[in-house]
Amino acid sequence: MKEWWNKQKEKMRKNKKKNDKYTFGDFISDVLMWVPELILLPFRMIFWLFRGIIRSIFESF
């Protein structure tokens, strides 16, 4: 049992050392996720603004 426990602790230590680094691949994936959001955000804001204005105009009548 003690040998098994030591093996498990050693595996966890190795996994923690590998997972703490922020790699170039992580950076690329973050950029690829955020670029479309940053491009589409202004269009969404304009859409929400016009939708709110139109709703407020039609609700007043």
C-alpha positions as CSV (number, residue, x, y, z in Angstrom):
1,M,0.0,0.0,0.0
2,K,2.8,2.4,0.8
3,E,4.5,1.8,-2.5
4,W,1.2,2.5,-4.3
5,W,0.8,5.7,-2.3
6,N,4.3,6.9,-3.1
7,K,3.8,6.2,-6.8
8,Q,0.5,8.2,-6.8
9,K,2.2,11.1,-5.1
10,E,5.0,11.1,-7.6
11,K,2.6,11.1,-10.5
12,M,0.7,14.1,-9.0
13,R,3.9,16.0,-8.5
14,K,4.9,15.5,-12.2
15,N,1.4,16.5,-13.3
16,K,1.6,19.7,-11.2
17,K,4.9,20.7,-12.6
18,K,3.8,20.2,-16.2
19,N,0.4,22.0,-15.8
20,D,1.7,25.1,-14.2
21,K,3.4,26.4,-17.3
22,Y,1.6,28.7,-19.7
23,T,2.8,27.5,-23.1
24,F,2.9,29.1,-26.5
25,G,0.1,26.8,-27.6
26,D,-2.1,28.1,-24.7
27,F,-1.4,31.6,-25.8
28,I,-2.4,30.8,-29.4
29,S,-5.6,29.1,-28.3
30,D,-6.5,32.1,-26.1
31,V,-5.9,34.5,-29.0
32,L,-8.0,32.4,-31.4
33,M,-10.8,32.3,-28.9
34,W,-10.8,36.0,-28.2
35,V,-10.3,37.5,-31.7
36,P,-13.8,36.7,-33.0
37,E,-15.4,38.0,-29.8
38,L,-13.5,41.3,-30.0
39,I,-14.5,41.7,-33.7
40,L,-18.2,40.9,-33.1
41,L,-18.7,42.9,-29.9
42,P,-19.2,46.3,-31.5
43,F,-21.8,44.9,-33.8
44,R,-23.6,43.3,-31.0
45,M,-23.6,46.5,-29.0
46,I,-25.0,48.4,-31.9
47,F,-27.7,45.8,-32.4
48,W,-28.6,45.9,-28.7
49,L,-28.8,49.7,-28.7
50,F,-31.1,49.9,-31.7
51,R,-33.2,47.0,-30.4
52,G,-33.6,48.8,-27.1
53,I,-34.5,52.1,-28.8
54,I,-37.1,50.5,-31.0
55,R,-38.7,48.6,-28.1
56,S,-38.9,51.7,-26.0
57,I,-40.5,53.6,-29.0
58,F,-43.1,50.9,-29.6
59,E,-43.9,50.4,-25.9
60,S,-44.8,54.1,-25.6
61,F,-47.5,53.8,-28.2
